Structures are given as C-alpha cells and as structure tokens.
Amino acid sequence: MATTTITRAHLSEAVYQEVGLSRNESAELVESVLDAIADSLVHGETVKISSFGTFTVRQKGGRVGRNPKTGEEVPIEPRRVLVFRPSHVLKDHINVGLAGGAAKAAPKDQG
C-alpha cells in the first residue's frame, strides 16, 4: 500500500471542488482554519473537532535522559507536546472492513 501525504494544496483543492470557492479563496479558508487551530493550541486551549478528534497540549517536565550510543546522561528540558486523540467515529471509519466489520458491529461493554 502506497503512502500519500495530504498537503495544504490537497486540502485547498478539495475545498475548491466541494464548496465551489475560487482556488485563492479555498487556499485562504484552509490557511485560516489551520491558523485558528494552531493559535488555540499555542494558547493552551483544547481543540475538539466533532467526529474527528481532539488536539491538546500537554506539559512534560524536565528529566534526565541517556544517549543510547554513549550511555552519557543528558538533561531533557521541560516542554509542551501536542497530543491527538481520535474520536470513536474516526476510529470506526478507518477500521471499516477489518475483521468482518466487527469494529462497527460490536457494542461497547457497559459493565
């Protein structure tokens, strides 16, 4: 199976084809949406896209790591990391057809 990377240009073209905006307007719309998501994350906000998933920023503390080649201890600075949690709708969508469709058919255990 070949791997394809979806780019901003692909997203803009999809908006152009589906919505009917001009190519420039479609590109501006995609940029605007991506900028809004990035700005929210920079400010520590959670971004939830219904039926897709949730982006959050998590603070990781500093720690001591080890260089695997030399064994030398190296300090790792505190940092923020981006975490994405896909929605159940997205998970089900990407698993359609696997295991005979069991991903959609199996009810979630309530107990």
N, C-alpha and C positions, 0 to 999 in steps of 0.2 A: 504494500500500500504506500503510495507516494505521499509525502508530507507537503502541505501547502501552507504558506504564511499569508494570513489576511492582513492587508495593509490599509492605511488611511485611504489610499486611492481606491481599493476594492470597496470599502465602506461607502465612499462618496459616489462611486458608480452605482452601487446598489440603491442608494437614496435617489439618485438621478433616474434610474429605471423604474423604481416602485412608486415614487412620490410625484415625479414629473417636474421637479425644480430644475433650474439650469444647472449645468455642471459646476459653475462657480458657486452658486447658492448651496448646492449639495455639499461641496467641499467645506464651505463656511459653516454649515449646520453641523457637520461631523466634527470639525475643529471646536466649535462652540460646546458641543456635548462633552467631548473629551477634556476640554479645558475646565468645564464646570465640575466634572468628576475629580480631576487632579487637584483643583483648588480646594474642594471639600476635604479631600484626603490630607492635603498639606495642613489644613486647619484642624486635623484630628477628628473630623466628622466621619460617621459611618455612611456609606453609600449603598443603598439597597435598591436593586433593580428587580422589580416583580417578575417572577417566573424565570429569572436568570441567576441571580445570586447576590451576595453581599460582600463588599470590599470594606475592610477595616485596617487601621494602622495600629500596630502593637509595639509597645516599648520593650526592648530587650536590654537587660542590664549588662554591664561590663563583666568580663570573665577572663580567665587565663586559658589560652588555647595552646596547642602544641603543633609545631611544624612537623608534618609526618615524615619528611625526608631526614631532618637533622635531629628531631626529638627536642629541639630548643623550645622553651616556653615563650609564648608571645602574648602580650596583652591584647584583648579584643575590646574595643571601645563600646560603650553603650550606644545603641542605635535604634532607629524605628524601622520596622519591617512591614511590608504590605501583605495582608492575608486575604485570600479569596475563598469564600465558602459558596459552592454552587447550590442552587435551590434544588428541591426534590424534583421539580418539573424538569429542570435541565438534566439532572442525573437520569431520570426516566427516559428523556428524549434521546440521550446518547446511547442508552442501553437497549433501545427497541430492537427486537430481533435476536438478542442474545439469550441463550438458554431457553429458547422457545417462547420468548415474550414473558418470561417469569417475572421480570422486573416490574412490569405493569400489573400483572395478574395477582401477585402475592400481596395479600393485605398486610398492613403493618401490625405487629403484635402489640396489643394494648395492655398487656399484663406484665 
